[in-house]
Structure formats: C-alpha cells, structure tokens
C-alpha cells in the first residue's frame, strides 16, 4: 500500500485492513466507517492501486455536492504520489456538456456529482466501460431514483461504497446493497480496538430545556385547533385514523389519504381544507416547541404574503391563529434554548483557535441566530444550501466555499449550518458541535456529531423536555443501537445468502448483457431538445434502449422520425401557457405561436402529462377543454395524455421504434425546420397577432371576408356579425388594420 502514497502520508492499520478487504473481494464492498477516520484516504489508495493494475482504465469517484468534488480532488493530490492536477477531472453542472465530453478521454481519475455524470451517460458523452473502479461517497443515498443507482446499473466494474451509516433502518440498508450488488460489508465501529486512539466522535451531552409558561399556553391553543381538525376528519374519513402519535409526518400522511379519497369522490374535497390546516398546525407546534416565537411568527407572516388557497385563508382568519400571531408580535419571548446556547459557547468562541458549528433544521433559525449572537459579541457566519425562494435566498457554491474557507482560517469562529453542512464536507476540526434541535434520521444525527473531530471535542444536544424534540431524541438513540447490531450481525449473513444470485461480476454482466440484447434488439434514435435534458425522461429513454441526440430544436421537444415531432407539456405548464397566452399567441410580432409552428410539421403530436394533484384551480376546466378542442380541431394536432414521466418515455420509445423499424419509413433524422408557408397560413398569422384573435377567429374572419383588405374596410356591424367577434374586438380590428399607428388600442 505504501508504494502508492506520497511521502507525507502514513496509512493507519485499520485503513490498510479495509483496503485489503476491498481489493481481495471479487465483488462489490460496502465500507461503513465513522466520520473523521479517513474514508477519502482509503478511496485514494484504491484509485492508485487500480490505476497501477491497468493504466489504460479510468477511476470514477462520485460525491453528492460540488464543494465535495473539489475537496476530494485536493485530498487525492495530497495523498497519491506522482498524481498531477491535469490527471484529475472535476465534473459538475457548472462545466458545459461539450467541454465535459472533450475532457473525459484524457482523465485518469474522474470526480463528479452523480446527477451530472448520469446526464453525460444518458447522452453518450461519457463512456463508463473504460472504468475499472467506481467509488461512491455517502453511499446511503443509493436508494429510489437517485442518480447513484442508475450509474451503478451501467457500471461493469468493481464498486466500493463509503458511508458513516448506510441507512435509517434495515430495509433502506438492504436496498442500498441490492442497488449496488454489494457482496461484502466492512464495518468499523467506534468501539473497535484499532480505531480507539483516532476516535474523536463523542456521545452528545443532552441539555434539557424547559419551556416558559407563555410557550405552553401557545401550544395549548394550537392543540385545541388540532383537536377540532381531527374531529372533523374522523367524522368524514371512512377508515379509522391511527392517532397514537401525531407529528408533521403523520399529518402529511392523513393529507395524502384525503387527496386519494378526493380523486375517487369529489365530495371529499372539503376535507382537504382540514388536512391542509392540520399540517400547518403541526408545523407551528414544532417551531414553538423547538425553535421559538420569532421563527413561528416568520412562518405566519410568509403565509400571509401568499394567501392563494382557500384553506390558508381560513387558517389565517381563525381567531385563535390571529390572536396567537398578535401575541407573538407584542410579546416576543425568546426560546430558552438561545440563552443556554450563548452560555455554552461564549467562553469557547473567544479563544484564538476555537471552532464551533451549530446545526438547525430550519433556515429561519439559522438567520435568527445570525442576528442574535453578534449582540453577545459572538461573530458567526451562515452555511445553507443553493435553493432560493422570493423570501429566502440560498448560497451559491462560491459563497459556500468562501464561508468554509473563512471558518477553516479562523476568520469565523462560529458556523451556523442547516443539513447541508452535516454530510461529508470537511468543515475543519470543531471544538464544539451543537444540535440546536433533534433530527428524525439516524444518518443525519451521525453526520452531525461527526463534525466534532478533535480529541477533546464536545457535542451538545439542546432538547426541549416533554415535546416531540425529546421524542425524536429517544427514537434516534434507539434506532442507532438497533442499526449497529444489524450491521455487525445480520447484514453479513444476509449478504452471504444472496451470493449465489450474482456469482462473480463477470457472470452477472454476462447475464445482464444477454438479457439486454433480448429485450432491445435494436436502438432507435430520438432527437431531444436541450431544454428537456434536465427532466427524467431522457434517463428513462436511455434505460429503455434508445440512443439520444440532444439538439437545440426550433419546434417540439422530441423528434422520433423525419415526420413525427412531439411537444411535451406537464398539465401545469399547459394550463399556464393558456393563461399567459404563449400557447396560442406569438411571443412577439413577426413570430409564430407554439401551436402554429408545431402544426406546420408533417406529423405533430402533443403529449400532456396529466397529474390530477397538479390541477391548477386558477382556470376553469371548461377553458382547458376548450383549448384542447381547438388544438385538435383547428390546428389538426393529436393530443395524447400520459400520467407520468415513465408513461411518456414508454410512448416516445414505441413511437421511435415503430417509425424507425418500419422499412417503408425513411429513418433519417433531419434537423427541424419550418415548412414553406402558403398565403392562407400567412394571413392567419397576421390576424392572430391582433390581441384577442386566435386561429379559430382568424379563420372565421377570412371565411366571411375572403381577404385581409376586405376585413380592413368592413363596417363595424359586418365585423360584429362574425361569430365570437364582439363590438370591442371589432373596433380593435379596425384600429389595427386602418390606423396610422399613433392611436391607442381600443
């Protein structure tokens, strides 16, 4: 192992053991290693070993976030001897696809975010068959539809997954193992003899917090409202509600059940008001219990700025909520957690080399603490994610890296972080880690306390006594104990029993390849618009066996043959395009509307993904049906409904397969271009530019007057005699066609 290392690196015994377990296992290995024990070092050794065995192959390292990509590259350059920066390629969405495609072949080690790598695999920009080793960081994410799963399914090489904890329960852990075809697990526990001297992860010290009387009264008010909502739901919902414990998760489950009932019978729609407001009550209760009045008040004020739904208006107009909001405004009593936090960190924060990280589930709390702590001479900075809303702007990657650098240098002593700082990112060695609130996940709890990596680091957990804050604390403690037992005793036995399912890697992939050839004897080509590349559909098309050719299309989203062009819209987008006019009206004078351009193609299709839960109630269903009727009858465009991305991808694949497998159809795929237009099309376009005139009305005017000249000189009464042309619209037509241009539009 030493031959791969830089002269400044000395491997620890347990790192050598894990390395040996991985390279001697012919299958895939799951490495469970507590935070701070050097999983990136082991990853680097494995990469160097694989390159030495076969220098013609590449190494692929996957990690969830862009900052981690850069961090791992810097650590690889430090740990691996004779490795230069140009041999390591950083891959993220910030680099354009063409540049990524050109850079892949010359790289020895590729470190990237999973979404970007999967996207490049989908569009054949990256050849994973050249890869001899795939290392996956934070591998507990390899569940469901996460990109790790799709990449692993295409990787015909050894896979090594790394995590501090592989899941919250046995089912999730087994799902990770199943998705990555894990045949062996290497578990290192903090109690193991060979890691004890390096362990700096400490059992959190629990600080119990008692709520003041005013908070208890607020919770009683919310509980009264909650009981009223529950009674209303119990009276109407057919099945009994299990309400032994009611939190936000359970309230969401009740709401989803009501949504399903409403789909079956619209009479249940009234219950959506109760179930929606039950979620809001739970949210406020959680904020009052574990965060404080300022955060609860901030949520109420945000809701008041967007009272778009009937349920929200009813909630805010309720006298109990109104009085509670007034009380919080006039009597802004702070949660006792704040003062206890200040007491705990005041002495440490003034020391020259001190580092403190404080975690909270809520951005509002992070911003609240960022405003309050400086009042006590505590300088701090915030570390939150990218996502932004109108009321809450996130941090860009550049801003995140700047904050982390300031924290490492000591310019910031205290870092206030949401969950984005829990996982993987090296925020340095902290003297103190504070849980400002409890987390509902074993994975997150372990990641949080893993930020305290100094030998004398402390971990403090502030828990509000007698609330769900306390309930979550005990639940995670119990689950953590159960998970450790499962990893040590049960998982190795279960993996052994599944060995015969896969055999060796060569056997697995020979079976997989044969099955793939039977299922997809040929691969149709589908041209896809660049704007569609961020959806799930390209990934699903690739899984079905299609070859994808991304282009910037002038019209449509998918081209499946030289005659069939498909436009895809979600139901929400379709409705919004009716409301804002872009579906029927041209974006600007001299241009064509979406439908006109689509209708000009030989065989256009419109796919609408109809999700009942996304129905936009701002527009009447008759308006939607009217628009669909116009598309079919006036524009001669067939409309097809699908329920989700999977159905859309399946339909597109079958369309392409049918078009391209039929020998009578020319399967050449030319770039999309406009057809030559006849005079009638140009006349219709000219009239449809007038506000209020759609294609149907333009056709009626031409049918009545034959030419635009006749329309221009027609009397007002003659124009009004045309169906759907009223007096105001007739006046507008006359003004547009006959005025000098300095008049205002009627």
C-alpha positions in Angstrom: 0.0 0.0 0.0 2.9 2.4 0.8 4.1 2.4 -2.8 1.0 4.4 -3.9 1.3 7.1 -1.3 3.0 10.5 -1.1 6.0 10.7 1.2 4.0 12.7 3.7 1.2 10.0 4.1 1.3 7.2 6.6 -1.6 4.8 6.5 -3.2 3.6 9.7 -3.6 -0.1 10.4 -7.4 -0.1 10.1 -7.1 1.8 6.8 -4.8 -0.9 5.5 -7.2 -3.6 6.6 -10.2 -2.0 4.9 -8.1 -1.5 1.7 -7.1 -5.2 1.8 -10.8 -6.3 2.3 -11.8 -4.3 -0.8 -9.1 -5.4 -3.2 -9.4 -9.1 -2.2 -13.2 -9.1 -2.7 -14.1 -10.0 -6.3 -17.5 -8.4 -5.9 -18.6 -5.0 -4.5 -18.0 -3.8 -1.0 -19.8 -1.5 1.4 -17.5 0.3 3.7 -19.1 1.6 6.9 -16.6 3.9 8.6 -17.3 6.6 11.3 -16.8 10.2 10.2 -13.3 11.5 10.6 -11.4 8.2 10.2 -10.2 8.9 6.7 -12.5 7.3 4.1 -11.1 9.6 1.4 -7.6 8.3 2.2 -8.8 4.7 1.5 -10.6 5.9 -1.6 -7.4 7.4 -2.9 -5.4 4.3 -2.2 -7.9 2.1 -4.1 -7.8 4.5 -7.0 -4.0 4.5 -7.2 -4.0 0.6 -6.9 -6.5 0.2 -9.7 -4.5 2.6 -12.0 -1.3 0.7 -11.3 -3.0 -2.6 -12.2 -4.4 -1.2 -15.5 -3.1 2.3 -16.5 -5.4 2.3 -19.6 -8.5 2.4 -17.5 -10.2 5.2 -15.6 -11.3 5.7 -12.0 -14.7 7.2 -11.3 -15.4 8.9 -7.9 -19.0 10.1 -7.1 -19.9 12.5 -4.3 -23.1 14.4 -3.7 -22.1 18.0 -3.9 -19.9 20.3 -5.9 -17.8 21.5 -2.9 -17.1 17.9 -2.1 -15.9 17.3 -5.7 -13.2 19.9 -5.3 -12.3 18.8 -1.7 -11.8 15.2 -2.8 -9.6 16.2 -5.7 -7.3 18.3 -3.4 -7.0 15.3 -1.0 -6.2 12.9 -3.8 -3.4 15.2 -5.0 -2.1 15.3 -1.4 -2.3 11.5 -0.7 -1.3 9.9 -4.0 2.3 10.1 -5.2 3.1 11.2 -8.8 -0.5 12.4 -9.3 -0.8 15.7 -11.1 -3.7 18.1 -11.3 -4.2 17.5 -15.1 -4.8 13.8 -14.5 -7.8 14.5 -12.2 -11.0 15.8 -13.8 -13.6 17.7 -11.7 -17.1 17.2 -13.2 -20.1 19.3 -12.2 -23.0 21.1 -14.0 -21.0 24.3 -14.0 -18.9 23.0 -16.9 -20.7 22.9 -20.2 -21.6 19.4 -21.7 -19.4 19.9 -24.8 -16.4 20.7 -22.7 -17.0 17.8 -20.4 -17.2 15.4 -23.4 -13.9 16.6 -24.7 -12.2 16.3 -21.2 -13.3 12.8 -20.3 -10.9 10.7 -22.5 -7.7 12.2 -21.2 -8.5 12.0 -17.5 -7.2 9.2 -15.2 -9.4 10.0 -12.3 -12.9 11.5 -12.7 -14.5 13.1 -9.7 -18.1 14.3 -10.2 -21.6 14.8 -8.9 -23.9 11.9 -9.7 -26.6 13.9 -11.5 -24.0 15.4 -14.0 -22.3 12.0 -14.6 -25.7 10.3 -15.1 -26.7 13.0 -17.5 -23.5 12.5 -19.5 -24.1 8.8 -19.6 -27.6 9.3 -20.9 -26.4 11.4 -23.8 -23.3 9.3 -24.5 -20.8 12.0 -23.5 -19.0 9.6 -21.1 -18.0 6.0 -21.7 -18.3 4.2 -18.4 -17.0 1.0 -19.9 -13.5 2.4 -19.6 -13.9 2.5 -15.8 -12.1 -0.1 -13.7 -13.3 1.2 -10.3 -16.3 3.1 -9.1 -16.1 4.7 -5.6 -19.3 6.2 -4.2 -19.2 8.6 -1.3 -22.2 9.0 1.0 -23.5 5.8 -0.5 -26.6 5.7 1.8 -28.2 7.9 -0.9 -28.2 5.0 -3.3 -32.0 4.4 -3.0 -35.0 5.0 -5.1 -34.4 7.0 -8.2 -31.2 8.7 -7.0 -28.5 9.0 -9.7 -26.1 6.6 -7.9 -28.5 3.8 -8.7 -28.7 4.5 -12.4 -24.9 4.9 -12.7 -24.2 1.7 -10.8 -26.5 -0.2 -13.0 -24.4 0.7 -16.0 -21.0 0.2 -14.4 -19.3 -3.1 -15.3 -16.6 -2.7 -12.8 -16.0 -3.1 -9.1 -18.0 -0.7 -6.8 -16.9 0.4 -3.4 -19.4 2.4 -1.4 -18.4 4.6 1.6 -20.6 5.9 4.4 -20.7 6.6 8.1 -24.1 4.9 8.3 -25.8 3.2 5.4 -29.4 3.9 6.4 -32.1 4.6 8.9 -33.4 1.1 9.0 -32.6 -2.5 7.7 -34.9 -2.1 4.7 -33.0 1.0 3.5 -29.6 -0.7 4.1 -30.7 -3.7 2.2 -32.0 -1.5 -0.7 -28.6 0.1 -0.9 -26.9 -3.3 -1.0 -29.3 -4.5 -3.6 -29.0 -1.5 -5.9 -25.1 -1.7 -5.8 -24.9 -5.5 -5.9 -23.0 -5.5 -2.6 -21.5 -8.9 -1.7 -19.4 -7.9 1.4 -19.7 -5.3 4.1 -16.7 -3.9 6.1 -17.9 -2.3 9.3 -15.7 -0.3 11.6 -17.2 0.7 14.9 -16.0 3.4 17.4 -15.5 0.6 20.0 -13.0 -1.3 17.8 -9.6 -1.5 19.3 -7.7 -0.4 16.2 -9.6 2.9 15.9 -9.9 3.9 19.5 -6.9 6.2 19.5 -8.2 8.0 16.4 -11.8 8.4 17.5 -12.9 11.9 18.2 -16.6 11.4 17.9 -18.3 11.9 21.2 -21.6 11.0 22.7 -23.7 14.1 22.8 -24.3 15.7 26.2 -28.0 16.4 26.5 -29.1 19.8 27.8 -32.7 19.6 28.9 -34.7 22.8 28.2 -38.0 23.7 30.0 -40.5 25.8 28.1 -41.7 29.1 29.7 -45.4 29.4 30.6 -46.2 31.6 27.6 -45.0 28.9 25.2 -47.1 26.3 26.9 -50.2 28.4 26.5 -49.4 28.9 22.8 -49.1 25.1 22.4 -52.4 24.6 24.3 -54.1 27.0 21.8 -52.6 25.1 18.8 -53.6 21.8 20.4 -57.2 23.0 20.7 -57.3 23.8 17.0 -55.7 20.5 16.2 -58.3 18.5 18.1 -61.0 20.4 16.2 -59.5 19.5 12.9 -59.0 15.8 13.9 -62.7 15.6 14.9 -63.8 17.0 11.6 -61.6 14.5 9.7 -62.7 11.5 11.9 -66.4 12.2 11.2 -65.9 12.0 7.4 -63.0 9.7 6.6 -64.2 6.1 6.0 -61.2 4.3 7.6 -60.2 4.9 11.3 -57.3 7.2 11.8 -54.3 5.9 13.9 -53.5 8.8 16.1 -51.4 7.3 18.9 -48.7 9.9 17.8 -49.4 12.8 15.6 -46.5 14.8 14.1 -45.9 16.5 10.8 -45.1 13.3 9.0 -48.4 11.7 10.2 -50.3 14.9 9.3 -48.8 14.6 5.8 -50.0 11.0 5.6 -53.5 12.0 6.5 -53.5 14.7 3.9 -52.3 12.3 1.2 -55.1 9.9 2.2 -57.7 12.7 1.8 -56.2 13.6 -1.6 -56.7 9.9 -2.7 -60.3 10.0 -1.4 -61.0 13.2 -3.3 -59.8 11.6 -6.6 -62.3 8.8 -6.1 -65.1 11.1 -4.9 -65.1 14.9 -5.2 -67.4 15.2 -2.2 -64.3 14.6 0.0 -62.7 17.8 -1.4 -64.0 19.8 1.6 -61.7 17.7 3.8 -58.6 19.0 2.0 -59.1 22.2 4.0 -58.9 20.3 7.3 -56.0 18.1 6.3 -54.0 21.0 4.9 -54.5 23.1 8.0 -53.6 20.1 10.2 -50.1 20.2 8.6 -49.9 23.9 9.3 -50.8 23.4 12.9 -48.2 20.7 13.2 -45.5 23.0 11.7 -46.3 25.8 14.1 -46.3 23.4 17.1 -42.8 22.1 16.1 -41.5 25.7 15.7 -42.9 26.8 19.1 -41.5 23.6 20.8 -38.0 23.5 19.4 -37.3 26.9 17.7 -39.1 29.8 19.2 -41.8 32.6 18.7 -39.7 34.6 16.1 -39.5 31.6 13.8 -43.2 30.7 14.2 -44.1 34.4 13.6 -41.9 34.4 10.5 -43.8 31.4 9.0 -47.2 33.1 9.7 -46.0 36.3 8.0 -44.8 34.3 5.0 -48.2 32.6 4.7 -49.9 36.0 4.9 -47.9 37.2 1.9 -49.3 34.3 -0.3 -52.9 33.7 0.8 -53.7 32.0 -2.5 -55.7 29.0 -1.3 -59.0 28.9 0.5 -57.6 26.6 3.2 -54.8 29.0 4.0 -57.2 32.0 4.2 -59.5 30.0 6.6 -56.4 29.1 8.7 -55.2 32.7 9.0 -58.6 34.1 9.6 -59.2 31.8 12.5 -59.4 33.8 15.7 -57.0 31.5 17.6 -54.3 31.9 14.9 -55.0 35.6 14.7 -54.7 36.1 18.5 -51.6 33.9 18.6 -49.9 35.9 15.9 -50.8 39.1 17.7 -49.4 37.7 21.0 -46.1 36.7 19.3 -45.8 40.2 17.8 -46.5 42.1 21.1 -44.8 39.7 23.5 -41.8 38.3 21.6 -40.5 36.0 24.3 -37.4 34.1 23.0 -37.0 30.4 23.4 -34.8 29.5 26.4 -32.5 27.5 24.0 -31.0 30.7 22.8 -29.7 31.8 26.3 -28.4 28.3 27.0 -26.6 28.3 23.7 -25.0 31.6 24.4 -23.9 30.3 27.9 -22.3 27.2 26.3 -20.4 28.9 23.5 -19.4 32.3 25.0 -16.2 31.2 26.6 -15.0 29.0 23.7 -15.8 31.4 20.9 -13.3 33.9 22.2 -10.4 31.5 22.2 -7.9 32.0 19.2 -8.1 28.5 17.7 -11.7 27.6 18.6 -14.2 26.4 16.1 -17.9 25.9 16.8 -20.6 24.6 14.5 -24.3 24.9 15.3 -26.9 22.8 13.4 -30.6 23.6 13.0 -33.3 22.1 10.8 -34.6 25.5 9.8 -33.1 28.3 7.8 -35.3 30.8 9.8 -33.5 29.7 12.9 -30.1 30.0 11.2 -30.9 33.6 10.2 -32.3 34.3 13.7 -29.2 33.1 15.4 -27.0 35.0 12.9 -28.8 38.2 14.0 -28.9 37.5 17.8 -25.4 36.0 18.5 -23.4 39.2 17.5 -25.4 41.0 20.2 -23.4 38.9 22.6 -20.1 39.5 20.9 -20.2 36.2 19.1 -19.1 36.5 15.4 -20.7 33.9 13.2 -21.5 33.0 9.6 -24.2 31.0 7.9 -23.9 27.9 5.7 -27.0 26.9 3.8 -27.9 25.3 0.5 -28.4 26.6 -3.0 -32.1 26.6 -3.3 -33.8 30.0 -3.2 -37.3 31.5 -3.0 -38.6 35.0 -3.1 -38.4 35.3 0.7 -35.3 33.2 1.2 -32.1 33.3 -0.9 -29.6 30.4 -0.7 -25.9 30.5 -1.0 -24.1 29.9 -4.3 -21.3 27.3 -4.5 -18.8 30.2 -4.5 -20.4 31.7 -1.4 -20.4 28.3 0.3 -16.7 27.8 -0.3 -15.9 31.3 0.9 -17.7 30.6 4.2 -15.9 27.3 4.7 -12.5 28.9 4.0 -13.3 31.7 6.5 -14.2 29.0 9.1 -11.1 27.0 8.5 -8.8 30.1 8.7 -10.5 31.2 11.9 -11.9 34.4 10.5 -15.2 32.9 11.6 -15.3 31.1 14.9 -18.9 30.0 14.8 -20.6 28.4 11.8 -24.4 28.2 11.7 -25.5 25.4 9.4 -28.6 23.6 8.1 -28.4 20.0 6.9 -26.0 21.0 4.0 -23.2 21.0 6.5 -24.0 17.7 8.0 -22.8 15.4 5.3 -19.2 14.8 4.1 -18.0 18.3 3.7 -14.7 18.9 5.7 -15.6 22.0 7.7 -12.4 21.5 9.8 -11.8 20.3 13.3 -14.5 21.7 15.7 -14.1 22.1 19.4 -17.9 22.1 19.9 -20.8 20.8 17.9 -24.3 21.9 18.9 -27.6 20.3 17.9 -30.0 23.2 18.3 -32.8 20.7 17.6 -33.4 17.0 17.1 -33.3 15.3 13.7 -35.7 12.5 12.6 -32.9 10.5 10.9 -30.1 8.3 12.3 -28.0 9.1 9.3 -28.3 12.9 9.9 -27.6 12.5 13.6 -24.4 10.6 13.0 -23.3 13.0 10.3 -23.9 16.0 12.6 -21.9 14.7 15.6 -19.1 13.6 13.2 -18.2 17.3 12.6 -16.5 17.3 16.0 -13.2 15.6 15.2 -10.8 16.9 17.7 -9.7 14.6 20.5 -11.3 17.0 23.1 -14.3 18.0 21.0 -17.6 18.2 22.7 -21.1 17.6 21.3 -24.1 19.3 22.9 -27.7 18.5 22.1 -30.4 21.0 23.2 -33.7 19.2 23.8 -37.0 20.7 24.8 -38.4 18.5 27.6 -41.8 17.0 27.1 -42.1 17.8 23.4 -41.5 16.0 20.0 -38.0 17.3 20.3 -37.5 14.9 23.2 -39.4 12.1 21.4 -37.1 12.3 18.4 -34.1 12.2 20.6 -35.1 8.9 22.2 -36.3 7.4 18.9 -32.9 8.1 17.2 -31.0 6.8 20.2 -33.0 3.5 20.0 -32.6 3.3 16.2 -28.9 3.9 16.3 -28.4 1.0 18.7 -30.6 -1.3 16.5 -28.7 -0.3 13.3 -25.3 -1.1 14.8 -26.5 -4.6 15.8 -27.9 -5.1 12.3 -24.7 -4.1 10.6 -22.4 -6.3 12.7 -24.5 -9.4 12.9 -27.4 -9.6 10.5 -26.2 -7.9 7.3 -23.1 -10.1 6.6 -25.3 -13.2 7.0 -27.9 -11.8 4.6 -25.3 -10.9 2.0 -23.8 -14.4 2.2 -27.2 -15.9 1.5 -27.5 -13.8 -1.7 -24.1 -14.5 -3.1 -25.4 -17.2 -5.5 -27.8 -14.7 -7.1 -24.9 -12.9 -8.7 -21.8 -15.1 -8.6 -18.8 -13.2 -9.9 -19.0 -9.8 -11.6 -18.3 -11.4 -15.0 -21.2 -13.8 -14.5 -23.5 -11.0 -13.5 -22.7 -8.9 -16.5 -22.8 -11.7 -19.0 -26.3 -12.5 -17.9 -27.2 -8.8 -17.9 -25.9 -8.3 -21.4 -27.7 -11.3 -22.8 -31.0 -10.1 -21.3 -30.4 -6.6 -22.6 -29.8 -7.9 -26.1 -33.1 -10.0 -26.0 -35.1 -7.0 -24.7 -33.7 -4.4 -27.0 -32.6 -6.0 -30.3 -32.0 -2.5 -31.7 -31.8 1.0 -30.5 -34.0 3.7 -32.1 -32.5 7.3 -32.2 -34.5 10.1 -30.6 -33.5 13.7 -31.1 -34.2 15.6 -27.9 -34.3 19.3 -27.3 -31.7 20.6 -24.9 -34.3 22.1 -22.6 -35.7 18.6 -21.9 -32.3 17.2 -20.8 -32.9 18.1 -17.1 -36.1 16.0 -16.9 -36.3 12.3 -16.0 -37.5 11.3 -19.5 -34.0 11.2 -21.2 -32.8 8.9 -18.4 -35.9 6.6 -18.8 -35.5 6.6 -22.6 -31.9 5.5 -22.2 -32.9 2.7 -19.9 -35.5 1.5 -22.5 -32.7 1.3 -25.0 -32.9 4.5 -27.0 -30.0 6.4 -28.4 -30.3 10.1 -27.7 -29.2 13.0 -29.8 -29.5 16.4 -27.9 -30.0 19.4 -30.1 -31.5 22.9 -29.9 -34.8 22.3 -31.7 -36.7 25.2 -33.3 -40.0 23.4 -32.6 -41.1 20.5 -30.4 -39.3 18.6 -27.7 -38.7 15.2 -29.3 -38.1 14.1 -33.0 -38.7 10.4 -33.4 -38.5 10.3 -37.2 -38.3 12.7 -40.2 -42.1 13.2 -40.0 -43.1 12.8 -36.3 -42.3 15.7 -33.9 -43.6 15.6 -30.3 -44.2 18.5 -28.0 -44.4 17.5 -24.3 -46.1 19.6 -21.6 -46.9 18.9 -18.0 -50.5 19.8 -17.1 -49.3 22.7 -15.0 -47.2 24.1 -17.9 -50.1 23.5 -20.3 -52.5 25.5 -18.1 -50.0 28.3 -17.5 -49.4 28.6 -21.3 -53.1 29.1 -21.8 -53.3 31.7 -19.0 -50.2 33.7 -20.2 -51.2 33.4 -23.9 -47.9 31.8 -25.1 -49.7 28.7 -26.4 -51.9 30.5 -28.9 -50.3 33.9 -29.2 -46.9 34.6 -30.8 -44.2 35.7 -28.4 -43.6 38.9 -30.4 -44.7 40.4 -33.8 -43.3 38.6 -36.8 -43.0 35.3 -34.9 -45.2 32.2 -34.8 -47.0 30.8 -31.7 -46.1 27.4 -30.3 -49.1 25.7 -31.9 -48.7 27.3 -35.3 -45.1 26.2 -35.5 -46.0 22.7 -34.3 -49.0 22.5 -36.7 -46.7 23.2 -39.7 -44.9 19.9 -39.3 -45.8 16.8 -41.2 -47.0 14.7 -38.2 -47.1 16.7 -35.0 -48.2 15.3 -31.6 -48.8 17.0 -28.3 -48.3 14.9 -25.1 -49.9 16.3 -21.9 -48.8 14.7 -18.7 -52.0 14.8 -16.7 -51.3 14.8 -13.0 -54.6 15.3 -11.0 -52.7 16.6 -8.0 -51.2 19.4 -10.1 -54.5 20.7 -11.4 -54.4 24.5 -11.4 -57.6 25.8 -10.0 -56.9 29.3 -11.3 -58.6 28.3 -14.6 -61.9 26.6 -15.2 -61.9 23.1 -16.6 -64.1 24.3 -19.5 -61.3 26.6 -20.6 -58.8 23.8 -20.6 -61.2 21.5 -22.6 -61.8 24.4 -25.0 -58.1 24.8 -25.6 -57.7 21.1 -26.2 -60.6 21.1 -28.6 -59.1 24.0 -30.6 -55.7 22.2 -30.7 -57.4 19.1 -32.2 -59.9 20.7 -34.5 -58.3 24.0 -35.5 -54.7 23.0 -35.6 -55.1 19.4 -36.5 -52.7 18.3 -33.8 -53.5 14.9 -32.0 -53.4 15.2 -28.2 -52.2 12.3 -26.1 -52.5 12.1 -22.3 -50.0 10.3 -20.1 -49.9 10.0 -16.3 -46.2 10.5 -15.6 -42.6 10.6 -17.0 -42.5 6.8 -17.3 -45.5 6.6 -19.5 -44.3 9.5 -21.6 -40.9 7.8 -22.1 -42.5 4.5 -23.0 -44.7 6.1 -25.6 -41.8 8.1 -27.1 -39.7 4.9 -27.3 -42.5 2.9 -29.0 -43.2 5.8 -31.5 -39.5 5.9 -32.4 -39.3 2.1 -32.6 -42.4 1.9 -34.8 -41.2 4.7 -37.1 -37.6 3.6 -37.5 -38.2 -0.2 -37.6 -40.7 0.0 -40.5 -38.7 -0.3 -43.7 -41.2 1.9 -45.5 -40.3 4.9 -43.4 -37.2 6.9 -44.0 -35.4 6.9 -40.7 -33.1 9.7 -41.4 -33.4 12.4 -38.8 -33.0 15.9 -40.4 -32.8 19.0 -38.3 -36.2 20.6 -37.6 -37.1 23.5 -39.9 -40.2 25.4 -40.9 -42.1 24.4 -44.0 -42.8 26.8 -46.8 -45.9 28.7 -45.9 -48.9 29.3 -48.2 -50.8 32.6 -48.4 -53.6 31.4 -46.1 -51.1 30.5 -43.3 -49.5 33.9 -43.6 -52.9 35.6 -43.5 -53.9 33.6 -40.4 -50.7 34.5 -38.7 -51.2 38.2 -39.5 -54.6 38.3 -38.0 -53.7 36.2 -34.9 -51.1 38.9 -33.9 -54.1 41.2 -33.0 -54.8 40.8 -29.3 -58.0 38.7 -28.8 -57.8 37.0 -32.2 -56.9 33.3 -32.1 -56.6 30.9 -35.1 -60.3 30.0 -34.9 -61.5 33.6 -35.0 -59.0 34.4 -37.8 -60.4 31.6 -39.9 -63.9 32.8 -39.3 -63.0 36.3 -40.5 -61.3 35.0 -43.7 -64.2 32.7 -44.4 -66.6 35.7 -44.2 -64.5 38.4 -46.0 -62.0 36.3 -48.1 -59.1 38.9 -47.9 -57.5 41.0 -45.2 -58.2 44.1 -47.4 -61.9 43.3 -47.2 -61.7 42.9 -43.4 -59.9 46.2 -43.1 -62.6 48.1 -44.9 -65.6 46.2 -43.5 -68.2 48.1 -41.5 -68.3 47.6 -37.7 -71.7 45.9 -38.0 -70.4 43.5 -40.6 -67.4 42.6 -38.4 -69.8 42.0 -35.4 -71.9 39.7 -37.5 -68.9 37.2 -37.5 -69.3 34.6 -34.7 -67.3 35.4 -31.5 -66.4 38.9 -32.7 -67.9 41.5 -30.3 -68.1 45.3 -30.6 -64.8 45.9 -28.7 -62.9 43.3 -30.7 -64.3 44.6 -34.0 -63.2 48.1 -33.1 -59.7 46.7 -32.3 -59.5 45.0 -35.7 -60.4 48.2 -37.5 -57.9 50.2 -35.4 -55.0 47.8 -36.1 -55.7 47.5 -39.8 -56.6 51.1 -40.7 -55.0 53.5 -38.1 -51.7 55.4 -38.6 -50.2 53.8 -35.5 -50.3 56.8 -33.2 -53.6 55.8 -31.7 -54.2 53.7 -28.6 -55.6 50.2 -28.9 -59.3 50.0 -28.0 
